[in-house]
Amino acid sequence: MTRQEAAMQRFEDDFDIDLFLAVICGAIVQTVLFGFGTTLVLSIPPLAEHAAHLLIVALALSLLFAPFFGFWISLRLRYRNWGREAWLRGDDVCGKAVMRRDR
């Protein structure tokens, strides 16, 4: 085994895909939540007067809630072979699928 293969094997042994997906989903959710909070603060005139303080609150809330939503979404990404019945039923993340008959 070469040095490069050994390093790659150590990386694969130590790498946790669930944590990686949760972090990536959390980062994406955090940007969406912060963007929503920023838009909300800046588009409402009474809130825009206090934007300096409310934007910090929006940032703090997005950082607080992002890991929970990111982990929740990342769990759905790990499902494999979900099954036809479950796919037709749908879930909270993907919504309901349109029922079609195979012809």
C-alpha positions in Angstrom: 0.0 0.0 0.0 1.4 3.4 -1.0 1.6 6.4 1.3 -1.2 8.1 -0.6 -3.5 5.0 -0.3 -2.7 4.7 3.4 -3.6 8.4 3.9 -6.8 8.0 2.0 -7.7 4.9 4.0 -7.2 6.9 7.3 -9.3 9.7 5.9 -12.1 7.3 5.0 -12.0 5.6 8.4 -12.2 8.9 10.3 -14.7 10.6 8.0 -18.3 10.7 9.2 -20.7 11.2 6.3 -23.6 12.0 8.6 -21.7 14.8 10.3 -20.6 16.1 6.9 -24.1 16.2 5.5 -25.4 17.9 8.7 -22.7 20.6 8.5 -23.3 21.3 4.8 -27.1 21.3 5.2 -26.8 23.5 8.3 -24.6 26.0 6.4 -27.2 26.2 3.6 -30.1 26.5 6.0 -28.2 29.2 8.0 -27.8 31.4 4.9 -31.5 31.0 4.0 -32.7 31.8 7.5 -30.4 34.9 7.7 -31.5 36.0 4.2 -35.1 35.7 5.3 -34.5 37.6 8.5 -32.5 40.3 6.7 -35.3 40.7 4.1 -37.9 40.9 6.8 -36.0 43.5 8.9 -35.1 45.7 5.9 -38.5 45.6 4.1 -40.6 46.6 7.1 -40.1 50.4 7.8 -40.6 50.2 11.6 -38.1 47.4 11.8 -35.7 49.1 9.4 -35.3 52.0 11.9 -33.7 49.5 14.3 -31.8 47.5 11.7 -28.4 47.7 13.4 -29.7 45.7 16.3 -32.2 43.5 14.6 -29.8 42.3 12.0 -27.6 41.0 14.8 -30.7 39.3 16.3 -31.4 37.8 12.8 -27.9 36.5 12.6 -28.0 35.0 16.1 -31.3 33.3 15.5 -30.2 31.8 12.2 -27.0 30.5 13.8 -29.1 29.0 16.7 -31.7 27.2 14.6 -29.6 26.2 11.6 -28.0 23.1 13.2 -31.4 21.7 14.1 -33.0 22.2 10.7 -29.8 21.1 8.9 -29.6 17.9 10.9 -33.3 17.2 10.2 -32.8 17.7 6.5 -29.6 15.7 6.4 -31.4 12.7 7.9 -33.7 12.7 4.8 -30.7 12.7 2.5 -29.4 9.4 3.9 -32.6 7.4 3.1 -31.9 4.7 0.6 -34.3 2.6 -1.2 -37.2 4.5 0.3 -39.8 2.4 -1.3 -42.7 3.2 -3.7 -45.4 3.4 -0.9 -43.3 5.8 1.1 -42.5 7.9 -2.0 -46.2 8.2 -2.9 -47.0 9.1 0.7 -44.4 11.9 0.7 -42.9 13.5 3.7 -42.3 17.0 5.3 -39.2 17.7 3.3 -40.2 16.7 -0.2 -44.0 17.1 0.1 -46.5 14.8 -1.5 -45.8 13.1 -4.7 -48.3 13.0 -7.6 -49.8 9.6 -7.8 -49.4 8.0 -11.2 -50.2 4.5 -12.4 -47.6 2.5 -14.2 -48.8 1.7 -17.7 
